Amino acid sequence: MKTLEQILETPLPYSDADLNTMIMSFIDLTTLEGADTKDKVIALCAKAKQHKTAAVCVYPPFAKLAKEQLDGTLIQTACVAGAFPAGQSPIFIKTAEVSYTVEQGADEVDMVISRGTFLEGDYATVGAEIKAIRDACGNATLKVILETGELQTPENIKLASEIAIANINEGDFIKTSTGKVAVNATPEAAFVMLNAIKTEYEKTGKKIGFKPAGGVSNQQEAEVYVKLVYGILGDEWLTPKLFRFGASRLVDALVGAQSTSAY
């Protein structure tokens, strides 16, 4: 198995322009602020359509609006749900919010695991909650946020990845972070998660997606994760169906990079 350092030192077989376009197509363009408004969501959807991102990610009250704004496009409506970002609610409340979100039109749901429950060692409950939320999603894609910055060790990240993978469907995702804590996506956490995905695929043939989120704000930072996905899982994972970025600033940085490269 290649080390993290070896993967990051290996050049990608893509031009900067192709990489820029590829990364843009992987973005879940996101706004998750308490001050979000309908106008802000409408503007975000227009931006997503202009740049052809993978999805727009919003809070549940905006799911219907986003779905309407994105009608007629391939851009997915994604929502955080299930007591995001803390995960500190009873499971019946989490599943009710997820069900509501899907009913409102969400194609994808981003949930966060109960980190406190995990750190207490109650892994069965963590898995059961993921399974319950997976069931509440119906046909929607589920992305399970591990909040790796709070899991403390690579061993915990590996175990949380395995628990999530065991309780979701092929085509669902594991995701690093909410973007709401001090430490969000890191190459070290991604390395552990991607190897867990690889192990599952080699064992069962089940393909699980990967989404780094939080702090990925320019092409150079995004390229790190493209290298990791390419180096561990191969180019068949370099598709929006299996690889996403959760980002609010990355689109602007990519547009800026395109403009600079034109001169």
Summary of the structure (lengths in Angstrom):
residues: 263
radius of gyration: 17.3
end to end distance: 40.5
largest distance: 56.1
contacts: 916
relative contact order: 0.14
helix: 52%
strand: 13%
